[in-house]
Amino acid sequence: MSTTEAQASPLFTLLARQWRLEAEVQACAFARDGASLAYALADGTLALVSMEDPEAAGIRWRMSIEDGRSTISPRARPVPAPARVPVGEHPLRLAAFGSSGFLVGGATGRMVQIGADGSTRVVVEHDTGGVDALTTPCEPAACPRASWVAASGSVTRYDPEGGTALAMARYEGAARVVAPAPGGGCVALGFDTCLSVIDLSVIDPQGAAGEPFEIALGPVEALAWSPDGCLLAAGLLDGGIALIDTATRRVLRLPDYPAPVRTLDWSADSRWLVTSGAFRAIVWAVDGGRERPKTLETGRSGLVAVEAARLHPHLPLVAAGYENGMIVVTAVGQRDELVIRDPAPGGLRDLSWSSNGEHLAFHAAQGWAGVIDLPAHMFKQINRRVP
């Protein structure tokens, strides 16, 4: 395991902890309490990072009383390597689980709960197939801190205390992504050829449901419900997004994207939708899906596509990670960007904000992974909260 920072800028060196792990990183997630961060690796192991960093950037930050200039001193000690937890199967699906742990599943169908201390507990073993997809909604009203798993042809909800709900819905084929609606009234599944929305309110005790609402969209890469539950956004492998009003079954296609749309983030009031897949982060101003949304020019357009775009949990800021490894942070509706990570070997795969917005995790090709400290006072001029 190497901690070499290839072509790292001075700012990145001061703000970030970075590692080159022995295997490709498939996913990353913060624990809900923000105390730890996990990376799922292609060799069937989990890399755990403690966020209790005695040399975090906020601790090394100083402001001059004389002129008000801010400085960050370099780290005095090497960055410690993440702890490794063998799970034993791959590819791994990963999600936060409970307040401080994680849930992982893989090709054998075994679901394992991982504690922040690296402890493991098998939650369930599916006998008939592997885990297709899993997710933990940010604000699951129906079951706080629960995870939703698509495996063996059924969607099941698991709670952190080990209890298991009945099979919530059944499906055919292999799901690429799963997304429960706010409140848990229905669940969306993305497949290689279509999107399926299942109404959970009509499911009988044996898990049987009526015919799902299906839309032929092509391969679905990402799904995200607006927080008000009115619209479902689907990111597509062939580029573009679809906005679905599940009440009226109206579908609005926004196809003009040069690359696959792999990430989708909504603002808390459902007015903004942030997407990857273009030559800058795309922020749509959505008016309840009644009209074609307009874009808010955010960041600078270039020649390299954005692989991941994530909205800050509290501020109108977007982090964008590019195919060439670069990471920038920009304010919604502004062209100016702060380059956090210069182009580097290994294209960005995904980004994840911590719940307090002071840490940005990333993973890239060739086993690169890291977490960037972004203390709140770095953005003190951004005082308008995400609605």
N, C-alpha and C positions, 0 to 999 in steps of 0.2 A: 504494500500500500504506500503510495507516494503522496506527499503533500506539496510537490512542486507546482508552482503557479506559472503556467506557461504564458509568456508575454503579458504578465499582469501589470496593470496600470498602478501608479502610486496610490490612488484613491482606493482601488479594489484591495490592494495589499493591506491597507489600514482598516478597511471595513469588514473584510471577509475571512471566513475560515473555508478552506478548499482542500479537497482530497481527490486523488485518482485511485479509485477502488479497483479491485482485481477483476470485476465483472461489470457488465453493462447494468445501468440503473434503469429499472422499469417504471418506478413510481416513487413519489415522496409524499409525506403527510406530516403535519404537526399534530401532536396530541392536543386535545381540547383545552387542557389547562396551560398549554404553551410551554411546559417544562421540558419537553423532549421532541425530537424530530426523528422520523424513520425513513430509510430508503430501502425499497425492495429490489434485490439484485437478481440477475438472471441465473446465478448459480444456486438459487434456492435459499439464500440467507437474507437476513435483515440487518442493516447497519443502523445502529442507534446512536444519536447525538444528544448529549445533555445540553440544554440551553443555559445552564448555570455556568456561565463563563466569567471567571474572575478578571479577565482582560477584555471584556466586551468594549466595543467602540464608545459607548456612552460613558464608561468608566475612564477611558483614556482621553476623553474630550475635555478641552480647556478653553476658556474664553478670557481674553486679555481685558483687564479692568481699564487700561489706558486707552486702547483704540477699539475695543469690542471685537477684535479678530478672533476667529475660532481656529484651534489646532487640535490634531489628534496625534498622540505620541505612538510610536511603533510598539508592537508587542515585545515583551521582554523574554518570553519563553516560546518554544515551538508549539504549534497547534496539535493537541492530542488527537489520535486517530479514533474514529467511531468504534464502539463496541460491536461485535458481531454475534448474531443469534442464528444458529442453523435451524431452518424450518424443514428442509429436505425435499421440496418439490418446486417445480417451476413450470410455466411462468407464474409469478406471484401476483395476486391482486391485493391491494392494500387500502385500508381506510382507518381513520381514527375510531376508537371504540371506548365507550365509557369516558371518564374525565381525564385519564392519564395514560391509557394504553392504546393498542392497535389490534386490528383484526386482519388476518391474512388468509388467503385460500389459494389453491392451485389446481393443477391438472388432475390430481387424484380425488378431489372433492373434499379434502380435509380442511376444516376451518379451525384456525388456531388463534387464540387470544394471547397477545404479547404484552407483558407489563413493562413499565418504564425501566424497571430494573433488569429486564431481560428474561423474566420468568415466563413460562409457557403453559397454556392449558388448552387441550383440545375441546372445542365447543361442540362440534358434530362432524361426522364423516358421511358424506354422500356416497352411496354405493353405486349409483348408476351413471355417474359422470362427473366431470370437473366443474370448477367454479368459472362461470362465464364472466361475471362482472359483480362488483359490489360497490356500495357507496354509503356514506354517512351524511345526511343532509345537515346543513349548517344550523337550521332552526326547526327541527322536526317536532311539530306541535303534538302529533299523536303519541310519540314515544321518545322522550328526551334521550339523546345520546345513543339511540339504537342504530344498527346498521341493517341495510337491505341487501340481500344476496340473491343473485340469479344463478341457479345451479340445478342440474338434473331436471331441467324442464319446468322449474317452478321458482317463483319469487317468494322469499321467506324473510321475515323480520326477526332479528335477534336483539335481545336487550343485553346490556353490559353485565347484569347479574347472572347471566347464563340461561335465562328463560328463553323459550322459543315460541313464537306465534305459530299458528297453523299456516300451512302453505297459503300465501295471500292470493296467488294467481298462478295459473299454469300456462305454458307457452310451448311452441314447437320450434325446433332449430336451435342455433347457438346465438345467444344475445351478445352484442358487442358492448353495450352500455345499458345501465338501468338507472331510472330517476323517479322516485316517488314524488307526487305532488305535495305542496304544502298542506298540512292537515291529514295527509295519508288517504285521501278519498279515491285516488286512482294512481296508477303507476305506468310509466312509459318505458318501453324497451326499444333499443335500436338494434337493427339487424343489418345484414349485408345488402338487402334489397329494399327494406321498408322500415317504417316506424309503426309501432303498435302501442295503443293506449288502452289499458284495461280498467274498467270501472270496478273498484274494489267494494263498493257499497252493495253490489248485487251478488257477491260471491256467497255460496252456501257453505255449510260447515265442512263439506268434503273438498272445498277448494274449487268447485266448478263455477264458472262465470259465463255470462253471455258472450256474444260475439264481440271481439275487440274492435276498436276503431283503428283501421290500418290505412297507411298512406304510403304509396310507392315513391320513395325518395332516393333510392340508391344507398350505398353504404353510409351508415350514420356513425360519425366519429365522436360526437359529444351531445349531451342533452342537458338543458337547464330550464327549470320552471321559473317564471317571474314570481317574486315573493307574494304577490297578491293572488297567485294561482290562476290568473286569467289567460296567460299565454305560455306556450311551451316552445322553446327555441331548440332547433336541431342544427348542429354543425355537420357538414357533409364532406366526405372524402374527395368528391369530385369538385369541391370548391363551392362556396356559397352557404347560405343558411336558409332555413325555413322557419317561419313563425306560424304557429298553429293555435287558433282559438278553439279549444276543445268543446266549448259550449255550442258554438255554431258550426264547428268542423270546417271553418274557413282556413285556407292555407295560403300564406303569402311567401313566395319564393324571392330571395335576394341572391341571384346567382353570380354576380360579377366579382368573383374572387379568383386570384391567380393560383392559389394553393389550398390544400385541405384546411378546413376550419376545425381545429382540434380542441380549442378552449372557448368557453362561453361564461361570462360573469354578468349578473344583473346588479343594479343598484338597489338599495333597500326599498325604495319607493316604486320600483318597477319602471322608472322613466328612462334609464340608460341600460343598454346592452353592449358589453365590451367583447370583441371577438378578435381572434388571430386570423391568419390566412391571407393577409394582404401585405403591402410593402410598408405599412405602418399599422399601429393598433387602430382598429375601427371602433368608434363609439357611436352607436345608433341612439337617437332620441326617439323613443317609442311612445306613441300616443294611444295606448290601449289597443293597438293593433287595428284601429279603424282606418288609418291611412298609411300609405307607404312612409316608413320612418326616414328621417333625414340624418346625415352624419354630422358629428361635431369634429372639426379638424383637430386632431390630437397627434402631436409629434411630427417628425419630419419623414417624408416619403423618400425611400432609397431604392436600391436595386436588389435587396435581399428580403425574403419573406419573413414575417413574424410567425414563429412556431407556437408561442404561448403569450397571451395577454391577460393580465390579472388585475382586477380593480382592488384598490386599497380598501380594507374593511371600514375605515372611518373617514378618510379624506378623499377628495376628488382627484386622486392620483392613479395612474395606470403604470404597471411594470410590464415591459415588453421584452421578450427574449427572441433572438433572431437565429436563422439557420446557420449563420457564421459564428455563433457563440456570444454575440454581443448582448448586453442587457442595458436597457435605459429605463428611466423613470420620468414621466411627464405629467403635467396637470391636464385634466380634461378640458378640451377646447383651446389648448395652448400649443404652439409649435416648439417652444424651447424644451430641450431635453437635458437630463443629467445622465451622462454615460457612467454607469456603475461598473461594467465589465467590458473591456475592449474585445474586439473579435479575437477568438482563440480556437485552437483545435477542438473539434467536437461540437457539432451544432446543438443548440438548446433543444431540450425535449419538453420541459414543463417548469413552471414556477408555482410557488405557494407562499402566500402571506401568512404570518402568524396572526392569531386572533386580535392581538393588540396593535398590529401593523408596524412593529418595530424590527421585524426580521423578515427577510425574503429568502426562501430556500429555492435552490435550482438544481436541476440535473441535466447533463448533456451527454452526447455520444462519447465513446471511448472510456466510459467509466468515470467521467468527471462529475463531481457533486460538491455542493457547498451551501453555506448560509451567510447572508450579508446582513450586517447590523445597520439599521437605518433609524437612529434615535429620533424621537418626535421633534426635537428642536432643530433638526436638519430642515424641516419643512414648516417652520413657525409662520412663514408668510402665507402658507395655505391654511386659512382658518375657516373656510367653508366646508362643513362636514358633508360626507356623502349622504343624501337624503334618505 
